Every structure is written in structure tokens, then in C-alpha cells.
Amino acid sequence: MSKSNLTRRGVLKTGAVAGAGVALPTIFTSSAHAFTNEPTGSSVKIGFNVPQTGPYAEEGLDELRAQELAVEHLNGMGDGGMLNTFSSKALDGTGILGKKVEFVTGDTATKSDVARASARSMIEKDGVTMINGGSSSGVAIAVQGLCQEAGIIFMAGLTHSNDTTGKDRKANGFRHFFNGYMSGAALAPVLEKEYGSDRRAYHLTADYTWGWTQQESIQASTEALGWQTAETVLTPVGAGDFQSYITPVLNSGADVLVLNHYGGDMVNSLTQSIAAGLRDKQVNGKNFEIIVPLYSELMAAGAGENIKGVFGSMNWNWQLTDEGTKAFVKSFGEKYGRPPSNSAHTCYVQTLLYADAVTRAGSFAPCAVAEALEDFEFDGLGNGPTLYRGEDHQCFKDVLVMKGADNPTTQYDTLEIVEVTPVEQVTYAPDHPMFGGTEASLGACNNGA
């Protein structure tokens, strides 16, 4: 963190009130620089809080696989994976600052209250210094807020809502994954090229922070092309049966359906849309099309044949050919017998980035770690040159535009990379209106006790 940033944001010093609602754990030191869960023994513990049940469980379980792999690599086990390609050479396979890395896991069940309870237990009972994970932006924002109050670093997993590093940004929270705005900015030129500028879009949208901001982002990007928005309809997370939402699409005059859904919800809504014959229709003299703004390999596999020709975006994909991607895919594949998903990738990378920041800072103190992460530029972790922007703790990097493969050769290459959108095309100002405008602020970093 630069001196100007430090002056602007300030730091919540030792002894300051951390926030209501969290009973902070005991700190085993009398140092004036004490911080929450300061590790004193030969090991350090971190928490992996992912959905192991619920509509996003498949994503969560893949995140957990990658998190466990990251711990192995940090502790010098296996082939080292991305430690070998990471531009920072601070990590050497001897743990973090010489301490063996241990971990605990929790099930968020894709519910914010459950996720907060799980994270609270990790902080208060297990003594973790960092929490990583999540496959829902509602969960991520809730846990990020808890970590801010407690004085713990939160390294977000899969969270795509603009709000995570927008109006709900926190000084103790960091996001490597991309967001809804970036999806819209990357997809729009491809959609215009494929489908033209005269389209009517109907949005089905998951009714929580991610769905809302994803719809806002893709709607703004497509309307800027000249598209009209026929209708926007909110759907409950975990609905299962989307038939009642799909039927009205046929009578709306829309010729594009945008499914702002994720996980099992996307698999179900896309499958049911295809079964209803939407892609066999012609409306307004055009072939009816379906768009899935946020893709994952696991969703694509679940949707099977229905995914063919459907455009979307991703943070990363295992088919990239850079050295970091190849190293990670090799390590993950040898351990689990399958390529990693992009949610697995971001959780693995976030774990390494935390360990690297602690090592470079020479301290587990959250504010020292935050300072090491802010405006950190790095490469070799699968996305090309990347910046962890200091103003909002959002990573900026290239974004992938994907399409359901017409002729997949295995169950794992059901998506193909259409375009690698350069970071310049998806970058925005920290005070962009979609991200809280001038009112959005990280607040003060919190070291806890």
C-alpha cells in the first residue's frame, strides 16, 4: 500500500473496536502489534468454506480439491504446481514463514447464514488466519463482512457479483475472480458479431446479488449495441423447475434468452429451455438464441448436448496453453483424474496469493498482508499479467469468451475458447456507478484484537 493509500484509508489499530456481532478469539500475545489468531506454534491454520451441499455443491467440491492441492504444494508435497511458474519466488515449499500449513473445512450450503456460522466457528474455535472459498456472491459478501469485523483476511473464491468489490468491498477482502461487468464487456463485441445489433433479449435472473448485477451488466452492454430488453424476470435460487418461467418467453417477442443462472440452476433452466423448443424457433425473422453469461466446465458437462453453440464467459479454462495453466492442470489431473474447473483454479490461486503476501510481508498480520496484496502485479498463475488493484481489491486480467463446443472429444472439452479478451477492454474506474460510485469505500483494514 502506498503512503497515499494508507493516509486515505487508515488502519484499524490494535485495540480498536472490530465491529459488532463477532466475539473475537483470544490472542496469545501481549505484543502491541497483536492480531486475531496470531500463530505461535510450528503451524498455521487456514479455513476453506465452500458449498458441499445445495445447488452449487459441485463447484464447491471442486474448489475444495484445489484448496487441498494448494496446501500440499505450500508444504513441499507433490510437484509444486504453480509455485514453479509464479512470477513471485517468495514461496519455497516450506509452508508459510516456516510454519506448516493446516486447514479446516466447512459447508456453506449456499446459504449466507450457514456460511457465516461456519466461518465464525473457523475463526473462534479453529483459530484460522484466513478464509477462502464460496460459490455464491451472497455467501461471499456475508463472509467477507464477518472477516472484516473479526480481523481476518478473506480471499474470495467463486464470486461474480459486482458488489463483492463494489458497494460491499472491504479492506480485509480480496477477489481474484472476475465479475459481471467484465462478462458484459467481454461478451458484447462477440454477440454483436454473431447475432447483430437488432435483438430483443429476455432475462431470467437468479434473485440475489450476483443475478442482479450480472443482469445489469449484460443488459447495459447489449443495450449499448442497440439491443432491446423485452423483459427481466427474477427466479429463486434452487428452483429446480423453471417451466413456468420459460413458457412466457415464447409470447414476449424476444429472440434471445439470457440465463443469468449458475450451477445446477443453469443446468436445469438451459435444459428445460431446449426441451421447450426455444432454439428451434424463429422470432422476428431470426433464429432464437440463448446466452449463459457466466460459464463453468462443471455446468457445461451437466448440460451436455444442450450447451452446443451457446456463448458465455469464464475467468479461466484448463485448455489455455500458458505454463502456469499447464502446471496446474498436470498437478490437479494427476491427483484427481480430471481437469480442474475455473472455480477450482481461482481458489488454488487465492491460497497461493495469500501465502505469498504473508511471506513478502514477513507477517501474518492482516493489515501487513493487505499492504502486500494491494497493487501487486504478478504473472504465471494462468491468466497472464494480473494486477490486484489497491482501490477495490479486484484482480484485473484477461477474460475468456466461451462457446459450447460443437464436437467435443471428451466429457471435459465441452466448452471452447472463442476469444481471450484483453484486460484493457474489461477495466473500469474504481468509482464506476455499477460498483457503488463515489460512495464505495474499502474502509479501514482491521487487525482484530
N, C-alpha and C positions, 0 to 999 in steps of 0.2 A: 504494500500500500504506500503510495506517495505521501509526502508530508501534507500536501494539499488535501488529499482524501482523508487523511487522519484528522486534520483540522475540521473538515466539513462534517464528517460523520461522528467523530468522537469514539470513545471506547467505554463500555460499561465496566468500571473498575472493580477490583476486589472489594467486596463488602456492599456493593450497590444492590438494590432490590432487583431480582431477576425477573419478576413478573408473578402475578397471582396464579394459583392453581397447581403449582408444582412444589412438592416437598422435596427439596434438594438433598441428595445423599451426603453422608458425612465425608469431609475432606481430611485425609490423613496427613496433614502437614500444618505447621504453624507459620509457613512462609508468607510473606506479604504478597507473594505472587501466586497464591493458591488458586486452583481452578477445579471445577467439577470433575470428580473421578480421576484425579491425578494418579497415574500408575506409579507404584512404588516398588513393586517386585520385579521379577525377571520376565514378566509377560504383560501384554496389553490386550484388552478385550474390546471388540467392536461388535455392533449389532446389525443383523440382516433382517429387515422387517418387510416381508413380501406376502402377497396373497397366495396361500396354499390351498384355499377353498374359495368358492364363489366364481363369478363369471370371468374373472381374469386369472384364474388359478394356473392355467397352462403357462402363461407368461411369467408368473411369479416363480414357478418351479424352475424354469429355465434361468431366471435371474439367480436363484439360489445355487444352481450348478456352477454358474460363472463366479459367484462370490466365493464359494469354497475353493475353486481353482485359483483365484487371486490370492487367497490366504496361503495355499500351498506354494505358490511362486514366491510370495514375500518371505516365506520361511525357508527358501532354498530347496524346495522339493520339485520334482518334475524337471521339465526342460527350460523353465523360466519364462516361457511365453513372451509377452510384450515387454518384459523387463529388458530383453535383448534388443528391442527396436526403439524403445522410448528415448526421445532426444535428451531427456534429463538422465544423468547417470548417477543420481544420488542413491538409488536403491541397489543393494548388493546381495540380496537373498539371505540376509542375517536378521530378518524381522524388521521392526521399525525402531530405530535408535538402539539397536542391540537387544530389543525385547521381542520374544516370541509372540506372534500374533495368534490370539484365540478369538473365537466368535460364538455368539448365541443367535438363535433364530426365533422368529415369531410369525404368526399368521395374521395378516391384516383383514382377511376375509373380504377385501374390497369395501370395507366399511370404516368411515373416519373414526367413529368412537372406539371400535375394536382396535384399530391401528394405534390410536393414541394410548390406549390401555397397554398394549403390547410394548410400545416404545417406552412408556413410563416405567414398566417393570424392568426393561433392559437398563434404563438409567439408574433407577433407585436400588434394584436388587442385584443386578449383574455388574454394575459399575462400568458400563461401556463409555468410551471416549468419543465415539462416532456412531451414527446410524445411517445405513444405506439401504435403499430399496423403494418399493412401491410400484404398482402398475395402474394407479388411478391418481389423477391430479387432485381430486378431492382429498384423498388419503395423504398425498404428498404435502399439500398445503397445511393440513391439520398437524401432521407430524413435524413439519418444518417449524410451525408456530410453537409446538411443545419444546423442541430442541432449543429454539431461541430463548424461551423462558428459563430453561434449565442450565444453559451454558454448555451446550453440546453441539458439535459440528454435525450438520445434516448434509449428506451427499446424496442428492435425489437420484432415484432410479428412473423408471419409465414414468415421466410426467410431461404432458404435451400442451397443457393449458398455458395460454399467455400469462395468466395470473400468477403462476408459480414464481416467475422472476419479473412479474409486472406489479400489479397493485398489492400483491401479497408477498413480495420479495422480503427477505430477511437477511440480516448481516451474517448470521450463522449458517445460512443455507446456500448451497451451490448446485447448479444444474448443468450437466454435460449434454443431456438430450436436447433435441431441437424443439420448436414449438409451433403452434397453429399458424402464426403469422408467416413463419418460414415455409410451411407447407403450401400456403396460398401463393406466396411469392414465387416458389419454385414451380408449382403446377400450372399457373395461369398461362405462361407462354406456350407450354406443351398442349394444353387444352385448346387454346386458340388455333394452333397449327393443325390439330387433329379434327376439331369439331367446329371451327369458325367462331365468329363473333356475334352471331344471331342465334341465341339459345335461350330457353326458358327452364330454369332449374327449380326442382322441388327438393327441399331439405328435410330429412328425418334426422333428428339430433338427440343424442343422449342428454338427459336432463340433469346436468351438473356442470361444474366449472369448465371441464375440458370441452364438452359438447358445445356449450355456449360460445366459447372463444374460438373453437375450430370453425363453427358455422360463421361467426362474424368475420373471420379471416378469409375463408374461401369465398364467402359471399361478396366481400369487398373486392377481392382480386378478380373475380369473374364479372362483377358488375362494371369494373373498370375496363373490361374488354368490350362491353356492350351487352352482356347477358342480362336477362331479366330474372328476377326471383319470383316464381309463381306462388310459392307457399313455404312456410317454415313450421314444422310440427315437432314438438318435444315428445320423447319417448322415455319410459322409465328404464333405468339400468337393470339388466337381468330379466327383461320382459319375456324372453323366450319366443312367444308367438307375436309376430309383427303383422299378421294378415290384415287386421283392422286398420293398420296404418298404411299399408301398401295399396289397398283397394282404391282409396280416393285419388291416388296418383294418376290413375288411368283416366280420370274425369277432370283433371286440373288444367289440361292444355300444356303441361310441362313435357319437354322432350329429353330431359336429363334428370336422373335421381342422384342426389348426393347423400351418401350414407355416412353421417358423422357418428359412426358407431365404432366400437373396438372390441377385441376379444371375441368371446362366444356370441355377444350381441351382433357383431358384424357378420360372423359366420351365418347366424340364423336369418338376419334381415336380408343379406345378399342371396342366400339360398332360396328363401321364400319369394324374393322379388323375381328371381329367374324362373321359379316354378309358376309364378303368376303370368309369365309370358312377356314381361316388360321388354326384354331385349329383342323380342321377335316383332315388336310393334314399330310402326312408322307414325310419327306425330309431327305436324307442321312440315310435312314433306321431308323429314329427316329420320334416320334410324335412331331409335331410343337408346340412350347410353346411361351407364351407371358409373359413378366415381366413388372411390373409397379414399378420402384424403390422407388417412394415416394407416399405413400397412404394417404388417409383421409377417415373417415367414410362417409362424405358427397358425395365424389366421388364414393365410393363403392355403396352407395344407388342409385345414379344416373345411374350407370352402370348395376344395377340389376343382372340378371342371368349371364351376361357376365363375372362377376368377379370371378366366381367359380374356385377354383384351381389356381388362378393367385397369384404369390408371389410378395411381396413388403416390405417396411419398414415404421415404424412410430416412432415419438418422444414419444408418449403416447397413451393409449387407455383406454376407460372408463370401460373395462372389467377387468382391473387389480384389485387386491384384497387388496392392502395396505390401511391403514387407511386414508391417505390423499386423495387417489382416491375416496374412498367410501364417504368421507365427501363432496367432490366437486360434485360428481355425484348426491348425495342427494339434495344438495342446488340448483344446476342447474336444475335438474329434477322437483323439486317442483315449481320452478319459471317459467320454460318454457315448461314443459311437454314432455321433450325428453332428452336423454343423450347428453353431450357435445362432440364436435369434438376435435381432438388434437390441432387444431389451436385455439379454444376457451380456452383450457387448458393453452397453453403457454402464451396467453395474460393475463389471470387471474393471473397466477403465476408471470409474469413480473411486473404487477401492485403491487402485494404484496411485491415483492422483492425490488422495488423502495421505497415503503413506509417504509419498514423495514430498508433499508440502510439509509434513511434520519433520521429515529428515532435513530438508533445506532450512527450515526454521530452527531446528535444533531443540524443538519443544512441542509437547502435546497441548499446550495452552491454546484454546480455541482462537483467540484473537491473533496469536502468532501464526497459527495455521491459516487463518483467513488472509492475513497480510501476505503470506507466501503464495496463496492461490490468486489473489487479485492481480489482474493484468498480466498473468503468467501466460507466456507463449510457449507452445510445445508442438511436437510432431512425433510420428512413429506409433501412434495409437489407433490407426485405422481410418482416420478421417482427413489426413493431410494436416497442413499447418492450422493450428487452432489457438484461439485467444479466449481466456477466461476473463471476460470484461469486468473491471472493478466496480463500475457504477451499479450493476444489477446482478452480478454473479451468474451471468448467462454465457455459455460457450458459443462462439461463433466459428463456423466451419462450413464446408461444402454440404449440400443437401442432395439426396438422391430422388429422382423421379423414377417410379417403377411401373411396370405393367405386368398383368398376369400373362405368363408365358403361353404361347400357342402350342408349343411342342416340348413340354418338359421331358427330361430324360430320366429323372429320378423323382422321388417324393419331396426332395429338398430344393430343386431349382424351379419351383412353380412360379417364381417371380423373376423377371429380367430387368436389368438396369437400362433405362431409356436414356437418361441424361444425368450427368453429375453437374448440378447447378453450382456455380462459383459463389463463394461466401459473400462477395460484394453484392450479389443480387438479392440476398436474404437478410442483409444487415439493415438495422433501423436505429433511430436515436433512442437513448435510454428513457427519454420523456415522451415517447410516442403515445398518442392518445389510447391505443389499444392496450398499453401497458401501464396505465394509471396516470399518464400525463405528468405534469409538473408536481402533482401531489404525491407521487410514489416516492418512497424513500426506504433505504435499507435499515435505517435506524442505527443504533449503536451495537457494536459487537459485544457479546456477553461471555465473559469467562466463568460465570457461575458464582460459586461461593466466594 
